[in-house]
């Protein structure tokens, strides 16, 4: 993959952004007791190890293409979203696997592009995401059913044509039961996705597989099937209260439920602002990683909290011994980003540190609320 990072930022735009008043972090200074990180897995001595493999996973939050964004991407022959992602391409493409939440369904221009409250995005959004290194997307969110079955069918087919793995929305029950997996460096990752609701739009009768809704029994059963077919279970949850910078009790409880039932990595989205990551210690001695909300990655929403997002980077290590195998999620890092535009033109995702150092510092403090060891990759 292309590892070069080319970041262009006009001096006039930079001075305008840095003149804005920074937000003060509302992060708590001490983590709740249940988030205290500790290892209960017995030490693995070198002579017991048969094989040790490592693979990296990166993830971003909402790719939500408002009308201002697709209007800016419009060309004489279609749309070109690549310049919007290109400034952070190197950070997206460096991982073995990169995940994104495709919030506005890419049903394609042939059925008419549309914006809030009923989204439909051009296929070219997916083309650009493929170009910058996205390997897998979630299709389960509150906008999945915005434009009906046709949009889902079109999106599913286009992601498949790009060889991008999808989860959370399917065209049949057989597809839903076939766990989405990606293998890298001898480690198999599975991907499951669920949403809290679909903005009051009912799922068509007899077709529940069109979107995975948050249902604990289904999540439990899906995780059992995923764990039987993979080493690392990744679950994305579209949940929480919009614009709240800390997770709700319901989010925390659901993340713990997922971890207890086998989820190794839990990726949250929907709130459109960053919520901090944490470790979850499970009753069987594992340690799962949760990022309660990855915020907006690319959208037309304004207000600096909604324009700040980022890329989480993780390492999964699979260790096989004579007794069996264990998976460790380690080395969490984060790249804070900012969706820049000038008068709803020239949208691009850039590094937050190049926009406003105070916002960047406050974001780091907020994200370290429950994970003081979190490092930053900028």
C-alpha positions in Angstrom: 0.0 0.0 0.0 1.0 3.6 -0.5 2.7 4.8 2.7 3.4 8.3 1.6 1.6 11.1 3.4 1.0 14.3 1.5 -0.7 17.0 3.6 -1.6 20.4 2.0 -3.0 23.1 4.1 -3.4 26.7 2.9 -1.9 29.3 5.2 -5.1 31.5 5.1 -7.3 28.5 6.2 -4.9 27.5 8.9 -4.8 30.9 10.4 -8.6 31.1 10.4 -9.0 27.7 12.2 -6.4 28.4 14.8 -8.1 31.6 15.7 -11.1 29.7 16.9 -11.6 29.2 20.7 -10.4 25.7 21.7 -12.6 23.4 23.7 -11.6 22.5 27.2 -11.5 18.8 27.9 -14.3 17.4 30.0 -12.4 14.1 30.6 -12.5 12.7 34.1 -9.2 12.4 35.8 -9.7 8.9 37.3 -11.1 5.8 35.6 -13.9 3.8 37.2 -12.6 0.7 39.0 -14.0 -1.7 36.3 -11.7 -0.2 33.7 -8.5 -0.8 35.7 -6.2 -2.7 33.4 -4.6 -5.9 34.8 -3.6 -9.2 33.3 -5.0 -12.4 34.7 -3.5 -14.6 31.9 -0.8 -16.9 33.2 2.7 -16.1 32.0 3.7 -17.8 28.7 7.3 -19.0 28.9 9.4 -19.2 25.6 9.7 -23.0 25.7 5.9 -23.4 25.7 5.5 -21.3 22.5 4.9 -23.1 19.3 4.0 -20.1 17.1 3.6 -16.4 17.6 2.0 -14.2 14.9 1.2 -10.4 14.8 -1.1 -8.3 12.7 -2.3 -4.7 12.9 -5.7 -3.2 12.7 -6.7 0.4 12.3 -10.2 1.9 12.4 -12.0 5.1 11.8 -15.5 6.3 12.6 -18.3 7.8 10.6 -17.9 8.4 6.9 -21.1 10.4 6.5 -21.4 12.2 3.1 -23.6 15.3 3.4 -24.7 17.2 0.4 -21.9 19.8 1.0 -19.4 17.0 0.8 -20.6 15.3 -2.4 -21.2 18.7 -4.1 -17.5 19.5 -3.3 -16.5 16.2 -4.8 -18.5 16.6 -8.0 -16.6 16.6 -11.3 -17.6 16.8 -15.0 -17.9 13.1 -15.2 -19.0 12.1 -11.7 -17.3 12.5 -8.2 -13.8 12.3 -6.9 -13.5 11.9 -3.1 -9.9 10.8 -3.1 -8.4 14.3 -2.4 -10.5 14.4 0.8 -8.9 11.3 2.2 -5.5 11.7 0.6 -3.8 13.9 3.3 -4.0 11.0 5.8 -3.7 8.1 3.4 -0.4 7.0 4.9 -2.0 6.5 8.3 -4.9 4.5 6.8 -2.8 2.3 4.6 -0.1 1.3 7.0 -2.1 -1.3 8.9 -2.7 -4.9 7.8 -6.4 -4.2 8.0 -8.3 -0.9 8.1 -12.0 -0.6 9.1 -14.5 2.3 8.6 -18.1 2.9 9.4 -19.8 3.6 6.1 -22.7 5.6 7.6 -24.3 7.1 4.4 -25.0 4.1 2.2 -23.3 4.1 -1.2 -26.4 3.3 -3.2 -24.9 5.1 -6.2 -25.9 8.1 -8.3 -28.3 6.1 -10.5 -31.0 6.2 -7.8 -30.2 9.8 -6.9 -27.7 11.1 -4.3 -29.3 12.6 -1.2 -28.3 14.1 2.1 -29.8 14.5 5.6 -32.2 13.1 6.8 -32.3 10.4 4.1 -28.7 9.7 2.9 -27.5 8.1 -0.3 -23.9 8.5 -1.5 -22.1 8.0 -4.8 -20.2 4.8 -5.5 -17.1 6.9 -5.8 -17.0 7.3 -2.0 -16.2 3.5 -1.9 -13.7 3.9 -4.7 -11.8 6.5 -2.7 -11.9 4.5 0.5 -10.5 1.5 -1.4 -7.7 3.7 -2.8 -6.5 4.9 0.6 -6.5 1.5 2.2 -9.9 0.7 3.7 -10.4 -3.1 3.8 -13.7 -3.6 5.6 -16.7 -1.4 6.4 -19.8 -1.6 8.6 -23.1 -1.1 6.9 -25.2 -1.3 10.1 -26.3 2.1 11.3 -29.4 4.3 11.7 -29.3 5.3 8.0 -29.0 1.8 6.5 -32.6 1.8 5.4 -32.8 5.4 4.3 -33.2 4.7 0.6 -34.7 1.2 0.8 -33.7 -2.2 -0.5 -32.4 -1.0 -3.8 -29.7 1.2 -2.2 -28.6 -1.7 0.0 -28.4 -4.0 -3.0 -26.3 -1.5 -4.9 -24.0 -0.8 -2.0 -23.5 -4.5 -1.2 -22.6 -5.2 -4.9 -20.2 -2.2 -5.2 -18.3 -3.0 -2.0 -18.0 -6.6 -3.2 -16.7 -5.4 -6.6 -14.0 -3.5 -4.7 -13.1 -6.6 -2.6 -14.0 -4.7 0.5 -15.5 -6.9 3.2 -18.8 -5.7 4.7 -20.7 -6.5 7.8 -24.1 -5.7 9.4 -26.3 -5.6 6.3 -27.0 -8.5 4.0 -29.1 -9.7 1.1 -30.1 -13.0 2.5 -30.0 -15.0 5.8 -27.3 -17.2 4.3 -25.1 -14.2 3.8 -25.8 -13.0 7.3 -24.8 -16.4 8.8 -21.6 -16.5 6.8 -19.1 -14.7 9.1 -17.1 -11.9 7.4 -13.4 -12.7 7.9 -10.0 -11.4 6.8 -6.8 -13.2 7.3 -3.5 -11.4 7.7 -0.1 -12.8 8.8 -1.7 -16.1 9.9 -4.3 -14.4 12.1 -8.0 -14.5 11.1 -10.2 -11.5 12.1 -14.0 -11.7 12.1 -16.3 -8.7 11.7 -19.8 -8.2 13.1 -21.8 -5.0 13.1 -25.1 -3.8 14.8 -27.1 -0.6 15.1 -29.4 0.6 17.9 -32.2 1.7 15.4 -32.9 2.9 11.8 -34.6 6.3 12.4 -38.1 4.8 12.6 -37.8 3.1 9.2 -39.0 -0.5 9.6 -37.1 -3.4 8.2 -39.1 -4.9 5.3 -41.3 -7.8 6.4 -39.5 -11.2 6.2 -36.1 -9.6 5.6 -34.5 -9.0 9.0 -31.0 -9.7 7.5 -31.1 -6.3 5.7 -29.7 -4.7 8.9 -28.4 -6.1 12.1 -30.1 -4.5 15.1 -28.6 -4.6 18.6 -30.1 -7.7 20.1 -28.1 -9.4 22.9 -29.2 -12.9 22.1 -28.2 -12.5 18.4 -24.9 -10.8 19.3 -24.1 -13.7 21.7 -24.9 -16.3 19.1 -23.0 -14.4 16.3 -20.0 -14.0 18.5 -19.9 -17.8 19.3 -20.0 -18.5 15.5 -17.4 -15.9 14.8 -15.0 -17.1 17.5 -15.3 -20.6 16.0 -14.1 -19.3 12.7 -11.5 -16.6 13.7 -8.8 -15.7 16.1 -9.8 -12.1 16.7 -13.5 -11.1 16.9 -14.1 -7.4 16.0 -17.6 -6.0 16.7 -18.8 -2.6 15.7 -21.7 -1.0 17.6 -23.7 2.0 16.4 -24.9 3.2 19.7 -24.8 6.0 22.3 -26.3 9.5 22.6 -25.3 12.0 19.9 -22.8 14.7 20.7 -22.1 13.3 24.2 -18.4 13.0 24.9 -18.6 10.2 27.5 -20.3 6.8 27.0 -23.7 6.2 28.5 -24.4 3.4 31.0 -26.1 1.5 28.2 -23.0 1.7 26.0 -20.7 0.5 28.8 -23.0 -2.4 29.7 -23.3 -3.5 26.1 -19.6 -3.3 25.5 -19.0 -5.5 28.6 -21.6 -7.9 27.4 -19.9 -8.2 24.0 -16.5 -8.7 25.7 -17.8 -11.4 28.0 -19.2 -13.2 25.0 -15.9 -13.2 23.1 -15.4 -9.8 21.4 -11.8 -8.9 21.4 -12.1 -5.5 19.9 -15.2 -3.3 20.2 -15.5 -0.2 17.9 -18.2 2.3 18.6 -19.8 5.0 16.4 -22.9 7.2 16.1 -22.3 10.0 18.6 -20.3 12.0 16.0 -17.8 13.0 18.7 -14.9 11.2 20.3 -15.6 9.1 23.4 -12.5 7.6 25.1 -11.2 4.0 24.8 -10.9 1.5 27.7 -9.8 -2.0 28.6 -12.4 -4.5 29.7 -11.3 -7.3 31.9 -13.4 -10.4 31.3 -14.3 -13.2 33.7 -12.3 -15.7 31.7 -9.1 -13.7 32.0 -9.1 -12.0 28.6 -8.6 -8.2 28.1 -10.8 -6.7 25.4 -10.4 -3.3 23.9 -13.3 -0.9 23.4 -13.3 2.5 21.7 -16.7 3.9 22.7 -16.9 6.3 19.8 -14.5 7.1 17.0 -16.4 10.2 16.1 -16.8 11.6 12.6 -14.0 10.9 10.1 -15.4 12.6 7.1 -18.7 14.5 7.2 -20.3 17.8 6.5 -21.1 18.5 10.1 -19.7 21.7 11.5 -18.5 22.6 15.0 -15.0 21.5 16.0 -16.1 18.6 18.3 -18.0 17.1 15.3 -15.1 17.8 13.0 -12.5 16.0 15.2 -12.1 12.3 14.7 -9.2 10.0 14.2 -7.7 6.7 13.5 -7.1 4.1 16.2 -4.2 1.7 15.7 -4.0 -1.7 17.4 -1.8 -4.8 17.3 -3.2 -8.3 17.7 -0.8 -11.0 18.8 -1.6 -14.7 18.5 0.4 -17.0 20.6 0.1 -20.8 20.2 1.4 -23.1 22.9 1.2 -26.8 23.7 -1.9 -26.0 25.8 -3.7 -23.9 23.1 -3.8 -20.4 21.8 -4.2 -16.9 23.3 -4.9 -13.6 21.6 -3.5 -10.3 23.0 -4.6 -6.9 21.9 -1.8 -4.4 22.6 -0.1 -1.1 21.7 -3.1 1.1 21.3 -2.3 4.3 19.5 -4.4 7.1 18.1 -4.0 9.7 15.3 -6.3 12.7 15.9 -7.8 14.1 12.7 -9.9 17.1 11.7 -12.3 17.5 8.8 -11.3 20.9 7.3 -13.3 22.9 4.8 -13.5 26.6 3.8 -17.0 27.8 3.2 -18.1 24.2 2.6 -15.5 23.8 -0.1 -12.1 21.9 -0.2 -13.1 19.3 2.3 -10.2 17.2 3.5 -9.2 15.1 6.5 -6.0 16.4 8.0 -4.0 16.0 11.2 -5.6 17.8 14.1 -2.2 19.0 15.4 -1.8 21.0 12.2 -5.1 22.8 12.8 -4.9 23.7 16.4 -2.4 22.5 19.0 -4.8 23.3 22.0 -7.6 21.2 20.5 -5.1 18.4 19.9 -3.8 18.5 23.5 -7.4 18.5 24.9 -8.3 15.6 22.7 -5.3 13.6 23.9 -6.2 14.3 27.5 -9.8 13.3 26.9 -8.9 10.0 25.2 -6.5 9.1 28.1 -9.4 9.2 30.6 -9.4 5.4 31.2 -6.2 4.6 29.3 -3.3 6.7 30.4 -0.8 4.5 28.5 -2.5 5.5 25.1 0.1 6.7 22.7 -0.4 9.0 19.7 0.7 8.5 16.2 1.0 11.8 14.4 
